[in-house]
């Protein structure tokens, strides 16, 4: 079980950008294939993008062109750069391994897009 901590969320205006970070809470040897997910209240959690151990990104079609996943293996951190944010991106974002492990969901980080 890996405890992951997401950070970087906050309030941003429509059209703005945010970069989310995800890092393990404790010491681990390395991160496997990872994913960023998001969940709106009352809806199922959805995959935003995943990234292989070597850094190859696999963005979901819905987010291509706006969201970019990346990782720094030396720092054991996974990032999600979000550009051109829209009000409908106002949800909680989570990271987890890919495919996700139910017991590894963290608290997530809230993103609010509003003027």
N, CA, C and O atoms as a DFTB+ gen file, in Angstrom:
460 C
 N C O
     1  1       0.844      -1.191       0.000
     2  2       0.000       0.000       0.000
     3  2       0.882       1.244       0.000
     4  3       1.833       1.345       0.775
     5  1       0.556       2.182      -0.873
     6  2       1.315       3.415      -0.980
     7  2       0.408       4.578      -0.606
     8  3      -0.660       4.754      -1.193
     9  1       0.830       5.367       0.368
    10  2       0.062       6.555       0.708
    11  2       0.570       7.716      -0.128
    12  3       1.740       8.090      -0.050
    13  1      -0.316       8.277      -0.923
    14  2       0.037       9.358      -1.822
    15  2      -0.606      10.648      -1.354
    16  3      -1.729      10.650      -0.848
    17  1       0.108      11.735      -1.526
    18  2      -0.370      13.042      -1.096
    19  2      -0.423      13.967      -2.299
    20  3       0.581      14.208      -2.969
    21  1      -1.618      14.477      -2.555
    22  2      -1.801      15.408      -3.654
    23  2      -1.745      16.841      -3.133
    24  3      -2.150      17.112      -2.003
    25  1      -1.246      17.745      -3.952
    26  2      -1.190      19.154      -3.580
    27  2      -1.256      20.010      -4.836
    28  3      -1.138      19.514      -5.957
    29  1      -1.446      21.305      -4.621
    30  2      -1.417      22.238      -5.740
    31  2      -2.767      22.758      -6.185
    32  3      -2.843      23.632      -7.049
    33  1      -3.827      22.233      -5.607
    34  2      -5.142      22.717      -5.983
    35  2      -5.407      24.101      -5.419
    36  3      -4.619      24.639      -4.642
    37  1      -6.525      24.657      -5.824
    38  2      -6.884      25.981      -5.335
    39  2      -7.909      26.630      -6.226
    40  3      -8.559      25.976      -7.042
    41  1      -8.044      27.927      -6.055
    42  2      -8.995      28.717      -6.821
    43  2      -8.276      29.390      -7.985
    44  3      -7.230      30.013      -7.803
    45  1      -8.834      29.260      -9.162
    46  2      -8.234      29.863     -10.345
    47  2      -9.351      30.383     -11.238
    48  3     -10.455      29.838     -11.245
    49  1      -9.066      31.421     -11.978
    50  2     -10.064      31.983     -12.883
    51  2     -10.164      31.143     -14.150
    52  3      -9.205      30.470     -14.528
    53  1     -11.309      31.179     -14.801
    54  2     -11.437      30.473     -16.084
    55  2     -10.338      30.910     -17.051
    56  3     -10.029      32.096     -17.171
    57  1      -9.765      29.936     -17.728
    58  2      -8.651      30.212     -18.623
    59  2      -7.295      30.131     -17.963
    60  3      -6.266      30.169     -18.638
    61  1      -7.288      30.019     -16.649
    62  2      -6.033      29.978     -15.917
    63  2      -5.412      28.599     -15.886
    64  3      -5.911      27.661     -16.508
    65  1      -4.313      28.489     -15.151
    66  2      -3.551      27.243     -15.079
    67  2      -3.242      26.884     -13.637
    68  3      -3.177      27.745     -12.759
    69  1      -3.055      25.610     -13.419
    70  2      -2.596      25.082     -12.137
    71  2      -1.705      23.882     -12.406
    72  3      -1.856      23.197     -13.418
    73  1      -0.783      23.637     -11.499
    74  2       0.005      22.416     -11.580
    75  2      -0.177      21.638     -10.286
    76  3       0.131      22.126      -9.198
    77  1      -0.671      20.445     -10.424
    78  2      -0.866      19.574      -9.278
    79  2       0.355      18.672      -9.107
    80  3       1.022      18.306     -10.075
    81  1       0.626      18.325      -7.851
    82  2       1.734      17.425      -7.550
    83  2       1.237      16.249      -6.735
    84  3       0.262      16.353      -5.991
    85  1       1.918      15.138      -6.886
    86  2       1.584      13.922      -6.147
    87  2       2.881      13.251      -5.740
    88  3       3.737      12.972      -6.579
    89  1       3.021      12.996      -4.459
    90  2       4.227      12.350      -3.965
    91  2       3.855      11.385      -2.846
    92  3       2.853      11.594      -2.162
    93  1       4.638      10.344      -2.653
    94  2       4.342       9.414      -1.559
    95  2       4.612      10.053      -0.214
    96  3       5.508      10.886      -0.076
    97  1       3.827       9.657       0.780
    98  2       3.984      10.221       2.116
    99  2       5.227       9.684       2.800
   100  3       5.833      10.375       3.619
   101  1       5.606       8.472       2.477
   102  2       6.763       7.863       3.108
   103  2       7.806       7.490       2.083
   104  3       7.745       7.892       0.921
   105  1       8.755       6.720       2.539
   106  2       9.845       6.327       1.666
   107  2       9.465       5.081       0.868
   108  3       9.044       4.074       1.438
   109  1       9.614       5.157      -0.421
   110  2       9.384       3.994      -1.271
   111  2      10.522       3.919      -2.276
   112  3      11.241       4.894      -2.496
   113  1      10.673       2.766      -2.872
   114  2      11.800       2.598      -3.789
   115  2      11.578       3.330      -5.107
   116  3      12.530       3.773      -5.751
   117  1      10.324       3.451      -5.497
   118  2      10.034       4.130      -6.746
   119  2       8.555       4.042      -7.050
   120  3       7.832       3.248      -6.449
   121  1       8.113       4.855      -7.979
   122  2       6.705       4.858      -8.333
   123  2       6.481       4.029      -9.593
   124  3       7.251       4.122     -10.549
   125  1       5.441       3.229      -9.590
   126  2       5.103       2.459     -10.802
   127  2       4.375       3.335     -11.806
   128  3       4.463       4.561     -11.738
   129  1       3.668       2.730     -12.724
   130  2       2.817       3.508     -13.616
   131  2       1.774       4.221     -12.776
   132  3       1.145       3.619     -11.905
   133  1       1.595       5.508     -13.042
   134  2       0.763       6.343     -12.193
   135  2      -0.357       6.979     -13.001
   136  3      -0.309       7.035     -14.230
   137  1      -1.354       7.451     -12.289
   138  2      -2.466       8.120     -12.948
   139  2      -2.985       9.280     -12.133
   140  3      -2.890       9.292     -10.905
   141  1      -3.533      10.251     -12.829
   142  2      -4.306      11.311     -12.197
   143  2      -5.769      11.039     -12.530
   144  3      -6.121      10.692     -13.658
   145  1      -6.600      11.207     -11.519
   146  2      -8.020      10.954     -11.637
   147  2      -8.761      12.160     -11.072
   148  3      -8.185      12.995     -10.374
   149  1     -10.040      12.230     -11.389
   150  2     -10.826      13.295     -10.775
   151  2     -12.243      12.803     -10.543
   152  3     -12.732      11.887     -11.203
   153  1     -12.879      13.448      -9.581
   154  2     -14.238      13.039      -9.231
   155  2     -15.058      14.240      -8.829
   156  3     -14.682      15.007      -7.942
   157  1     -16.179      14.390      -9.492
   158  2     -17.141      15.418      -9.122
   159  2     -18.162      14.806      -8.163
   160  3     -18.402      13.600      -8.215
   161  1     -18.758      15.606      -7.299
   162  2     -19.767      15.079      -6.366
   163  2     -20.878      14.338      -7.095
   164  3     -21.446      14.846      -8.062
   165  1     -21.181      13.138      -6.627
   166  2     -22.257      12.364      -7.214
   167  2     -21.909      11.654      -8.501
   168  3     -22.768      11.028      -9.121
   169  1     -20.649      11.747      -8.910
   170  2     -20.250      11.108     -10.155
   171  2     -19.121      10.123      -9.897
   172  3     -18.455      10.176      -8.863
   173  1     -18.918       9.232     -10.842
   174  2     -17.837       8.273     -10.708
   175  2     -16.494       8.944     -10.928
   176  3     -16.380       9.925     -11.664
   177  1     -15.479       8.394     -10.274
   178  2     -14.131       8.899     -10.492
   179  2     -13.708       8.540     -11.908
   180  3     -13.987       7.440     -12.385
   181  1     -13.034       9.467     -12.580
   182  2     -12.614       9.227     -13.951
   183  2     -11.114       9.451     -14.091
   184  3     -10.516      10.246     -13.365
   185  1     -10.528       8.742     -15.028
   186  2      -9.114       8.872     -15.312
   187  2      -8.884      10.114     -16.156
   188  3      -9.576      10.343     -17.149
   189  1      -7.914      10.906     -15.754
   190  2      -7.540      12.089     -16.522
   191  2      -6.373      11.756     -17.448
   192  3      -6.389      12.078     -18.636
   193  1      -5.370      11.109     -16.881
   194  2      -4.180      10.738     -17.642
   195  2      -3.371       9.748     -16.833
   196  3      -3.444       9.724     -15.604
   197  1      -2.600       8.933     -17.529
   198  2      -1.669       8.030     -16.860
   199  2      -0.297       8.233     -17.474
   200  3      -0.148       8.834     -18.538
   201  1       0.700       7.716     -16.773
   202  2       2.067       7.889     -17.249
   203  2       2.881       6.664     -16.887
   204  3       2.823       6.174     -15.759
   205  1       3.640       6.174     -17.855
   206  2       4.457       5.001     -17.621
   207  2       5.672       5.300     -16.769
   208  3       5.995       6.459     -16.509
   209  1       6.341       4.244     -16.336
   210  2       7.536       4.415     -15.494
   211  2       8.592       5.267     -16.190
   212  3       9.299       6.037     -15.540
   213  1       8.697       5.132     -17.488
   214  2       9.714       5.867     -18.234
   215  2       9.298       7.269     -18.629
   216  3      10.091       8.015     -19.204
   217  1       8.063       7.634     -18.326
   218  2       7.611       8.993     -18.600
   219  2       6.695       9.131     -19.795
   220  3       6.295      10.247     -20.125
   221  1       6.347       8.044     -20.455
   222  2       5.429       8.156     -21.590
   223  2       4.029       8.481     -21.077
   224  3       3.467       7.724     -20.284
   225  1       3.456       9.617     -21.530
   226  2       2.129      10.010     -21.047
   227  2       1.007       9.392     -21.873
   228  3       1.151       9.166     -23.074
   229  1      -0.090       9.129     -21.217
   230  2      -1.281       8.594     -21.879
   231  2      -2.482       9.423     -21.428
   232  3      -3.211       9.022     -20.521
   233  1      -2.686      10.575     -22.058
   234  2      -3.816      11.400     -21.658
   235  2      -5.119      10.838     -22.191
   236  3      -5.159      10.281     -23.288
   237  1      -6.174      10.982     -21.428
   238  2      -7.486      10.613     -21.917
   239  2      -7.938      11.643     -22.956
   240  3      -7.579      12.817     -22.869
   241  1      -8.709      11.205     -23.917
   242  2      -9.093      12.082     -25.028
   243  2      -9.742      13.375     -24.561
   244  3      -9.522      14.435     -25.145
   245  1     -10.536      13.282     -23.514
   246  2     -11.287      14.455     -23.047
   247  2     -10.389      15.586     -22.579
   248  3     -10.808      16.742     -22.515
   249  1      -9.138      15.239     -22.251
   250  2      -8.254      16.235     -21.648
   251  2      -7.038      16.558     -22.516
   252  3      -6.202      17.380     -22.140
   253  1      -6.946      15.920     -23.655
   254  2      -5.811      16.192     -24.530
   255  2      -5.785      17.649     -24.950
   256  3      -6.817      18.241     -25.263
   257  1      -4.596      18.211     -24.951
   258  2      -4.452      19.606     -25.360
   259  2      -4.560      20.597     -24.224
   260  3      -4.122      21.741     -24.349
   261  1      -5.147      20.163     -23.103
   262  2      -5.252      21.075     -21.960
   263  2      -4.478      20.573     -20.743
   264  3      -3.860      21.363     -20.030
   265  1      -4.510      19.283     -20.511
   266  2      -3.863      18.710     -19.324
   267  2      -2.660      17.873     -19.761
   268  3      -2.729      17.133     -20.742
   269  1      -1.563      18.001     -19.025
   270  2      -0.349      17.249     -19.327
   271  2       0.170      16.589     -18.069
   272  3       0.382      17.246     -17.050
   273  1       0.373      15.295     -18.147
   274  2       0.932      14.558     -17.017
   275  2       2.436      14.395     -17.224
   276  3       2.903      14.205     -18.347
   277  1       3.175      14.470     -16.139
   278  2       4.617      14.265     -16.208
   279  2       5.083      13.689     -14.880
   280  3       4.307      13.613     -13.928
   281  1       6.322      13.291     -14.814
   282  2       6.850      12.728     -13.571
   283  2       8.328      13.020     -13.443
   284  3       9.029      13.222     -14.435
   285  1       8.786      13.037     -12.217
   286  2      10.192      13.163     -11.894
   287  2      10.523      11.954     -11.032
   288  3      10.207      11.930      -9.842
   289  1      11.146      10.968     -11.618
   290  2      11.406       9.726     -10.887
   291  2      12.408       9.918      -9.757
   292  3      12.323       9.246      -8.730
   293  1      13.347      10.822      -9.940
   294  2      14.326      11.065      -8.878
   295  2      13.644      11.633      -7.637
   296  3      14.025      11.317      -6.510
   297  1      12.642      12.465      -7.849
   298  2      11.913      13.049      -6.726
   299  2      10.651      12.267      -6.389
   300  3       9.919      12.624      -5.466
   301  1      10.401      11.194      -7.145
   302  2       9.225      10.353      -6.895
   303  2       7.955      11.211      -6.864
   304  3       7.128      11.084      -5.961
   305  1       7.820      12.065      -7.842
   306  2       6.686      12.979      -7.911
   307  2       6.048      12.908      -9.290
   308  3       6.730      12.793     -10.308
   309  1       4.737      12.978      -9.295
   310  2       3.976      13.009     -10.538
   311  2       3.223      14.328     -10.585
   312  3       2.684      14.783      -9.576
   313  1       3.191      14.925     -11.735
   314  2       2.570      16.238     -11.888
   315  2       1.405      16.184     -12.878
   316  3       1.331      15.310     -13.742
   317  1       0.512      17.138     -12.722
   318  2      -0.542      17.343     -13.709
   319  2      -0.608      18.839     -13.982
   320  3      -1.062      19.614     -13.141
   321  1      -0.156      19.233     -15.150
   322  2      -0.252      20.624     -15.568
   323  2      -1.599      20.822     -16.250
   324  3      -1.927      20.139     -17.220
   325  1      -2.362      21.756     -15.732
   326  2      -3.702      22.005     -16.260
   327  2      -3.770      23.421     -16.786
   328  3      -3.559      24.382     -16.047
   329  1      -4.062      23.542     -18.055
   330  2      -4.171      24.853     -18.700
   331  2      -5.582      25.059     -19.233
   332  3      -6.365      24.117     -19.351
   333  1      -5.885      26.301     -19.547
   334  2      -7.198      26.649     -20.107
   335  2      -8.320      26.054     -19.264
   336  3      -9.245      25.431     -19.787
   337  1      -8.226      26.251     -17.981
   338  2      -9.197      25.648     -17.071
   339  2     -10.588      26.237     -17.273
   340  3     -10.757      27.419     -17.570
   341  1     -11.574      25.362     -17.099
   342  2     -12.977      25.727     -17.286
   343  2     -13.726      25.505     -15.976
   344  3     -13.278      24.730     -15.132
   345  1     -14.845      26.168     -15.802
   346  2     -15.625      25.947     -14.574
   347  2     -15.962      24.470     -14.354
   348  3     -16.045      24.018     -13.212
   349  1     -16.151      23.731     -15.419
   350  2     -16.495      22.309     -15.257
   351  2     -15.311      21.462     -14.793
   352  3     -15.475      20.276     -14.506
   353  1     -14.127      22.057     -14.717
   354  2     -12.971      21.361     -14.152
   355  2     -12.947      21.467     -12.639
   356  3     -12.024      20.980     -11.986
   357  1     -13.954      22.097     -12.093
   358  2     -14.061      22.246     -10.638
   359  2     -14.463      20.924     -10.022
   360  3     -15.647      20.595      -9.948
   361  1     -13.487      20.180      -9.587
   362  2     -13.681      18.868      -8.981
   363  2     -12.484      18.589      -8.089
   364  3     -11.570      19.409      -7.995
   365  1     -12.486      17.439      -7.436
   366  2     -11.349      16.994      -6.645
   367  2     -10.484      16.068      -7.490
   368  3     -10.985      15.166      -8.162
   369  1      -9.188      16.305      -7.446
   370  2      -8.235      15.535      -8.236
   371  2      -7.435      14.613      -7.317
   372  3      -7.022      14.998      -6.223
   373  1      -7.231      13.396      -7.790
   374  2      -6.526      12.381      -7.028
   375  2      -5.427      11.759      -7.884
   376  3      -5.517      11.721      -9.111
   377  1      -4.401      11.278      -7.215
   378  2      -3.444      10.441      -7.918
   379  2      -3.481       9.055      -7.290
   380  3      -3.876       8.879      -6.138
   381  1      -3.065       8.099      -8.069
   382  2      -3.032       6.709      -7.626
   383  2      -2.169       5.981      -8.636
   384  3      -1.831       6.529      -9.685
   385  1      -1.822       4.776      -8.329
   386  2      -1.148       3.980      -9.336
   387  2      -2.158       3.696     -10.440
   388  3      -3.360       3.908     -10.276
   389  1      -1.639       3.208     -11.578
   390  2      -2.515       2.838     -12.679
   391  2      -2.262       1.383     -13.036
   392  3      -1.119       1.003     -13.291
   393  1      -3.297       0.567     -13.060
   394  2      -4.665       0.877     -12.633
   395  2      -4.747       1.122     -11.137
   396  3      -3.894       0.651     -10.385
   397  1      -5.745       1.840     -10.703
   398  2      -5.784       2.283      -9.306
   399  2      -6.020       1.144      -8.317
   400  3      -6.669       0.143      -8.620
   401  1      -5.468       1.341      -7.132
   402  2      -5.674       0.432      -6.023
   403  2      -6.611       1.123      -5.038
   404  3      -6.340       2.234      -4.583
   405  1      -7.708       0.457      -4.715
   406  2      -8.754       1.098      -3.913
   407  2      -8.228       1.621      -2.583
   408  3      -8.650       2.680      -2.118
   409  1      -7.314       0.884      -1.974
   410  2      -6.833       1.278      -0.648
   411  2      -5.831       2.415      -0.694
   412  3      -5.431       2.918       0.356
   413  1      -5.416       2.831      -1.871
   414  2      -4.388       3.860      -1.988
   415  2      -4.948       5.243      -2.299
   416  3      -4.170       6.178      -2.485
   417  1      -6.254       5.406      -2.362
   418  2      -6.795       6.740      -2.608
   419  2      -6.470       7.652      -1.436
   420  3      -6.655       7.282      -0.276
   421  1      -5.984       8.850      -1.751
   422  2      -5.694       9.837      -0.725
   423  2      -6.845      10.815      -0.584
   424  3      -7.974      10.536      -0.986
   425  1      -6.539      11.956      -0.008
   426  2      -7.567      12.968       0.232
   427  2      -7.892      13.775      -1.018
   428  3      -8.956      14.384      -1.121
   429  1      -6.971      13.769      -1.952
   430  2      -7.184      14.545      -3.169
   431  2      -6.889      16.018      -2.947
   432  3      -6.619      16.453      -1.827
   433  1      -6.944      16.767      -4.015
   434  2      -6.756      18.210      -3.937
   435  2      -7.870      18.879      -4.742
   436  3      -8.136      18.511      -5.886
   437  1      -8.497      19.843      -4.137
   438  2      -9.664      20.484      -4.739
   439  2      -9.229      21.593      -5.682
   440  3      -8.391      22.430      -5.347
   441  1      -9.815      21.577      -6.854
   442  2      -9.603      22.646      -7.827
   443  2     -10.936      23.350      -8.048
   444  3     -11.953      22.711      -8.318
   445  1     -10.917      24.654      -7.931
   446  2     -12.112      25.448      -8.163
   447  2     -11.807      26.482      -9.229
   448  3     -10.895      27.297      -9.084
   449  1     -12.584      26.439     -10.306
   450  2     -12.407      27.376     -11.408
   451  2     -13.598      28.318     -11.417
   452  3     -14.714      27.929     -11.761
   453  1     -13.349      29.547     -11.039
   454  2     -14.432      30.528     -10.937
   455  2     -13.854      31.921     -11.059
   456  3     -12.692      32.157     -10.726
   457  1     -14.674      32.842     -11.542
   458  2     -14.206      34.226     -11.687
   459  2     -14.584      35.036     -10.466
   460  3     -14.278      36.226     -10.396
